[in-house]
């Protein structure tokens, strides 16, 4: 049977089977907009008609510079279901990169949240392909952007009926760009088929298990790798969606969890680190409705996983993936053999990146190009392939050649992650190839040091970078943010780390900082720190 896996079928299922299920979107002023999947479907059809009137052709792209709200959710479906493509722009990128991705994607229309009008204005003269601006609100603010119209005015006179075109499942439905931390961002195009299959996997019992009974609150931005696929997965199963808009600080998120009975939320670890501190300071805050928290972007420390279990009864499920993977690759779901083990063993496995989800093939390759054994000790670069994993970068043949490898088994994406896999099939991401520290020819994992440091009672946040050393080429240096009211000495930190790591792993220097810089997606930005300490060369011999 010829059944094309397209996003229009996801939308149709939600409107047909869950027409009255609620979507809650917080407005900038804190009030809430509520409507149903049936009403969303009508507005998606109006949006598709509006794109026709704007002259956006088949296969062309429109861009969003938007937060997590109901209008952005409509844009997840309007362009792709009508034969176009949505390019979700990261508004936190530097201006140069923002200009590059809009021009590289050849975006015809730019939909922008009021909060980001100034950023778009500052770059408008360099956006060569944009022909129309649409403000995602009720009215147009005072702005130099031209031509411009409000989203509600654009939809107001449009029909709620639309004849959806026949779309090939291999057609592009969306595009995101990598964060560009090591150079120009790289464009990743997603197909209808890939996103549909990824959406099915998000609902798999051994993955995120998004189901019809869930109330889902994505804190991860919807511009970041399809919002981790959560908006599509929630729509497919008719889950209630709660979209926080600009209100992503711990207080408003905790309030939303309580008021809307949220069962599943997703964010990078820094969000849940901040939330834990907020809950300590506000014991009346209630997040007891949470059934599970999905955490990705970087590895959460084991201490944080334990804390959410023991203090908040909100289990953390660690995930690993990439923009190139749509993004789901693995999850730290416990297989039966581990779930029946003692708590210490369980926590050790939950702190890993987890097992590859079905349909994602993995292999770990050493410097000689040979696959390493699955013994939990041998490491190398993690390579992946699968139906929702890209096989090239948009307009970047040189980056494609560098990042993909072909052999007799097919095409593989070189992830740039250093990993191990154990006998149970669990991946452990040891480090990024650009972050791993090579001291005297031996590797030191910055990730493992960071996670252990953040288990110290005095440490709020920590990251570890390599700095030059006269004898050992590179040595680790830790940058630490202290908890309020706490102090700690270097000797105390050495003693704490020394309980787990050999002496030659311990940082040669600890730098107390007010804050650790973050990337556009909320991760610790080691590149900024490496640049900051680029002139530093250590000479004292700390390692054995």
GIFEN-V407923 format. One record per helix or strand. SS is the DSSP state (H for helix, E for strand). FROM is the first residue (numbers start at 1). LEN is the number of residues. If there is no record, write none. Layout:
BEGIN
[[SS	FROM	LEN] [SS	FROM	LEN]]
END
This chain:
BEGIN
[[H	7	11] [E	22	5] [E	32	5] [H	37	17] [E	61	5] [H	70	12] [E	85	4] [H	95	11] [E	109	4] [H	114	13] [E	132	4] [E	148	3] [H	151	6] [E	172	6] [E	187	5] [H	192	11] [E	215	4] [H	226	12] [E	240	4] [H	250	11] [E	264	5] [H	269	13] [E	292	5] [H	302	11] [E	316	7] [H	323	3] [E	327	5] [H	336	4] [H	343	8] [E	354	3] [E	360	6] [E	371	1] [E	380	7] [E	394	1] [H	397	7] [E	404	4] [E	410	12] [E	426	7] [E	437	3] [E	442	3] [H	446	8] [E	459	11] [E	473	10] [H	490	9] [H	503	3] [E	509	4] [E	518	1] [E	524	1] [H	526	7] [E	537	2]]
END
